[in-house]
Amino acid sequence: MNKQAIVEAVAAALDGTKATAEKAVDVMIDSIVSTLKKGDDVSIAGLGIFAVKDRAAREARNPRTGETVHVPATKVPKFKPAKALKDAVK
């Protein structure tokens, strides 16, 4: 399933237009992204928790040359599924 399929499902569920549904989906995605940019968590009941995790700096090795490369610290998005989602997938 991709974004367009989600838009079509929302439009069908709300008996609305695809344009309105796409705007709603875009607002939801933008809200999640902007909240994560601020460093806050997003919790959606029954789905899970989106969070930002700090990844420490580390030394890695280039597999082609064997040279050691410094990888700087960074922040990465993380998703922890809710129990309801885990049970639904089983």
C-alpha positions in Angstrom: 0.0 0.0 0.0 1.3 3.4 -0.9 0.2 7.0 -0.2 -2.2 7.0 -3.2 -4.0 3.9 -1.9 -4.3 5.5 1.5 -5.8 8.6 0.0 -8.3 6.4 -2.0 -9.3 4.5 1.2 -9.8 7.8 3.2 -11.9 9.2 0.3 -14.1 6.1 0.2 -14.5 6.0 4.0 -15.5 9.7 4.2 -17.6 9.7 1.0 -15.5 12.7 -0.1 -13.2 13.7 -2.9 -9.7 12.4 -3.4 -8.4 16.0 -3.3 -9.9 16.5 0.2 -8.6 13.1 1.3 -5.1 13.8 0.0 -5.0 17.1 1.9 -6.0 15.2 5.1 -3.3 12.6 4.6 -0.7 15.3 3.8 -1.7 17.2 7.0 -1.3 14.0 9.1 2.1 13.2 7.6 3.3 16.8 7.9 2.2 16.9 11.6 4.1 13.7 12.4 7.2 14.9 10.6 7.2 18.4 12.3 6.6 16.9 15.7 9.6 14.5 15.2 11.7 17.4 14.0 11.1 19.1 17.4 12.3 16.0 19.1 8.9 15.0 20.5 7.2 11.6 20.2 4.0 10.9 18.3 1.8 8.2 19.8 -1.2 6.8 17.8 -3.4 4.4 19.8 -3.5 1.0 18.2 -0.7 1.8 15.8 2.4 2.7 17.8 4.9 5.3 18.7 7.1 7.3 16.4 10.2 8.7 18.2 13.6 10.2 17.5 16.6 8.3 18.6 20.1 9.7 19.0 22.8 7.5 17.2 26.2 8.0 18.7 29.3 8.7 16.6 31.3 5.6 15.7 34.2 4.3 13.6 33.3 2.2 10.6 35.4 0.3 8.1 35.2 0.7 4.3 34.7 -2.9 3.1 36.5 -2.2 -0.2 39.6 -0.5 1.1 39.6 -1.5 4.7 40.1 2.1 5.6 38.6 3.3 8.9 36.0 6.0 8.5 34.5 8.3 11.1 30.6 8.3 11.1 29.3 11.4 12.9 26.5 11.3 15.5 23.0 11.7 14.1 19.3 11.5 14.9 17.2 8.8 13.3 13.4 8.1 13.3 12.3 5.1 15.2 8.9 3.3 15.3 7.7 1.0 18.1 4.5 -0.8 17.1 1.6 -1.1 19.6 0.5 -4.4 21.0 -2.7 -4.2 19.0 -0.8 -3.9 15.7 1.5 -6.8 16.7 -1.5 -9.0 17.5 -3.2 -8.0 14.2 -0.2 -9.0 12.1 0.3 -12.4 13.8 
